[in-house]
């Protein structure tokens, strides 16, 4: 397979470093990306013509973003780069793609999935109101459109992304009404030995928190979210939450950004038939790979947050490592020193990942406490009560069976934003561990796509 057709899906940190490593070994990959420009989500490039500097746009991550962008600029003309292209389905050896309404297929001998991650969300009563965004959505608005999601914004959830996006909003001059974190300070102290695996990153996180305090942003730890306030006509008007000591507090706002760390985009790997594994630390399913990124399906590889949530730095190392794994499988010479360097770096980052999972846990108890009236699936407007009745009345104790009966996860987002929280509701109602209710299977198209319908006219 000296002339193997290698396709990389995703031009974020993992995809760029993977392409760079393959190109250095004499392989010209096809790099397909859904976005119009490279960088992925964390290092998303601003549109052409925008002139905001890196410090303004990326804050503490400015140097890393600039380095990745410069690397991509050097290799762009040497690879087959296809931006603004969605891979919406695959069959063995072939991808189904769409770009600006034009549908194409791309054949491959080796496929490397660097699909990244999306926000992991936990419903709250009222989160279906206009003005409620994910953290990633709030970040895209700032980077891609140079706008704030509201005049007065509350950031709520847990994890490093919560503080990063809030600090980016502060730096851009937006008004941040409050940062509400469901994790308690005590959890971070217990996780400190693991977090010290990467003291520089830990210090960066502390600096982000300090920036918020200096800007006089109200930061509350160990909160219990209660309600996004407002109405259907006017959208969000505020957020109500309980402090660690049980005191109910209301913060006035016209927008709220929610997020509980990240979930991997595994749909393409699922469609390829790759084995999935349940991660106890983060309480979610992701692609099962070996240490180098090989999946259970021959010729299919995965790297970055699309395989395991470890952050942008780890994605760069994983991108290089998965390229080396492919080269090894193609019987190309491999730099053993470079491989060892990536593996050692990832071992440190894995320890840090476990620390983050301990410090900022997924709030499964929050799903159990949702009132029956709270919407779980925003696309189909399915409430927690409806989902619980599906379990009780129809015995639907498995995610896909519950989906068939209730339509939860059947909307435009394909369950990206509700399936994990929905699984928690099902598990609590059935009285079983969440891994026993399974995961929502990937289906094509993995995202909504436009279809051009033509009508033949006879003369």
Secondary structure as the mmCIF struct_conf table of DSSP 4:
data_model
#
loop_
_struct_conf.conf_type_id
_struct_conf.id
_struct_conf.beg_label_comp_id
_struct_conf.beg_label_asym_id
_struct_conf.beg_label_seq_id
_struct_conf.end_label_comp_id
_struct_conf.end_label_asym_id
_struct_conf.end_label_seq_id
TURN_TY1_P TURN_TY1_P1 UNK A 2 UNK A 3
STRN STRN1 UNK A 6 UNK A 9
BEND BEND1 UNK A 12 UNK A 12
HELX_RH_AL_P HELX_RH_AL_P1 UNK A 13 UNK A 24
TURN_TY1_P TURN_TY1_P2 UNK A 25 UNK A 26
STRN STRN2 UNK A 30 UNK A 32
BEND BEND2 UNK A 34 UNK A 39
TURN_TY1_P TURN_TY1_P3 UNK A 40 UNK A 43
HELX_LH_PP_P HELX_LH_PP_P1 UNK A 44 UNK A 47
TURN_TY1_P TURN_TY1_P4 UNK A 48 UNK A 49
HELX_RH_AL_P HELX_RH_AL_P2 UNK A 54 UNK A 58
HELX_RH_3T_P HELX_RH_3T_P1 UNK A 59 UNK A 61
HELX_RH_AL_P HELX_RH_AL_P3 UNK A 62 UNK A 75
HELX_RH_3T_P HELX_RH_3T_P2 UNK A 76 UNK A 78
BEND BEND3 UNK A 79 UNK A 79
STRN STRN3 UNK A 80 UNK A 82
BEND BEND4 UNK A 84 UNK A 84
STRN STRN4 UNK A 86 UNK A 91
TURN_TY1_P TURN_TY1_P5 UNK A 92 UNK A 93
STRN STRN5 UNK A 94 UNK A 99
TURN_TY1_P TURN_TY1_P6 UNK A 100 UNK A 101
STRN STRN6 UNK A 102 UNK A 107
BEND BEND5 UNK A 109 UNK A 109
STRN STRN7 UNK A 110 UNK A 113
STRN STRN8 UNK A 117 UNK A 119
TURN_TY1_P TURN_TY1_P7 UNK A 125 UNK A 128
BEND BEND6 UNK A 129 UNK A 129
TURN_TY1_P TURN_TY1_P8 UNK A 130 UNK A 131
STRN STRN9 UNK A 132 UNK A 134
HELX_RH_AL_P HELX_RH_AL_P4 UNK A 135 UNK A 144
BEND BEND7 UNK A 145 UNK A 145
BEND BEND8 UNK A 149 UNK A 149
BEND BEND9 UNK A 151 UNK A 151
STRN STRN10 UNK A 152 UNK A 158
BEND BEND10 UNK A 159 UNK A 159
HELX_RH_AL_P HELX_RH_AL_P5 UNK A 160 UNK A 171
TURN_TY1_P TURN_TY1_P9 UNK A 172 UNK A 173
STRN STRN11 UNK A 175 UNK A 181
BEND BEND11 UNK A 182 UNK A 183
HELX_RH_AL_P HELX_RH_AL_P6 UNK A 185 UNK A 195
HELX_RH_3T_P HELX_RH_3T_P3 UNK A 196 UNK A 198
HELX_RH_AL_P HELX_RH_AL_P7 UNK A 199 UNK A 214
TURN_TY1_P TURN_TY1_P10 UNK A 215 UNK A 216
STRN STRN12 UNK A 218 UNK A 221
BEND BEND12 UNK A 222 UNK A 222
STRN STRN13 UNK A 224 UNK A 231
TURN_TY1_P TURN_TY1_P11 UNK A 232 UNK A 234
STRN STRN14 UNK A 235 UNK A 242
TURN_TY1_P TURN_TY1_P12 UNK A 244 UNK A 245
BEND BEND13 UNK A 246 UNK A 246
STRN STRN15 UNK A 248 UNK A 252
BEND BEND14 UNK A 254 UNK A 254
STRN STRN16 UNK A 255 UNK A 260
BEND BEND15 UNK A 261 UNK A 261
STRN STRN17 UNK A 262 UNK A 264
HELX_RH_AL_P HELX_RH_AL_P8 UNK A 267 UNK A 271
TURN_TY1_P TURN_TY1_P13 UNK A 272 UNK A 273
STRN STRN18 UNK A 276 UNK A 279
TURN_TY1_P TURN_TY1_P14 UNK A 280 UNK A 283
STRN STRN19 UNK A 284 UNK A 287
TURN_TY1_P TURN_TY1_P15 UNK A 291 UNK A 292
BEND BEND16 UNK A 293 UNK A 293
STRN STRN20 UNK A 294 UNK A 294
BEND BEND17 UNK A 296 UNK A 297
TURN_TY1_P TURN_TY1_P16 UNK A 298 UNK A 299
STRN STRN21 UNK A 300 UNK A 302
HELX_RH_3T_P HELX_RH_3T_P4 UNK A 304 UNK A 306
TURN_TY1_P TURN_TY1_P17 UNK A 307 UNK A 307
BEND BEND18 UNK A 308 UNK A 308
HELX_RH_AL_P HELX_RH_AL_P9 UNK A 312 UNK A 329
TURN_TY1_P TURN_TY1_P18 UNK A 330 UNK A 331
HELX_RH_AL_P HELX_RH_AL_P10 UNK A 336 UNK A 359
BEND BEND19 UNK A 360 UNK A 360
HELX_RH_AL_P HELX_RH_AL_P11 UNK A 364 UNK A 368
TURN_TY1_P TURN_TY1_P19 UNK A 369 UNK A 369
TURN_TY1_P TURN_TY1_P20 UNK A 372 UNK A 373
BEND BEND20 UNK A 374 UNK A 374
STRN STRN22 UNK A 375 UNK A 377
TURN_TY1_P TURN_TY1_P21 UNK A 378 UNK A 381
STRN STRN23 UNK A 382 UNK A 383
HELX_RH_AL_P HELX_RH_AL_P12 UNK A 384 UNK A 394
BEND BEND21 UNK A 398 UNK A 398
HELX_RH_AL_P HELX_RH_AL_P13 UNK A 399 UNK A 406
TURN_TY1_P TURN_TY1_P22 UNK A 408 UNK A 409
BEND BEND22 UNK A 411 UNK A 411
TURN_TY1_P TURN_TY1_P23 UNK A 412 UNK A 418
HELX_RH_AL_P HELX_RH_AL_P14 UNK A 419 UNK A 430
TURN_TY1_P TURN_TY1_P24 UNK A 431 UNK A 431
BEND BEND23 UNK A 432 UNK A 432
HELX_RH_3T_P HELX_RH_3T_P5 UNK A 434 UNK A 437
HELX_LH_PP_P HELX_LH_PP_P2 UNK A 440 UNK A 442
BEND BEND24 UNK A 444 UNK A 447
#
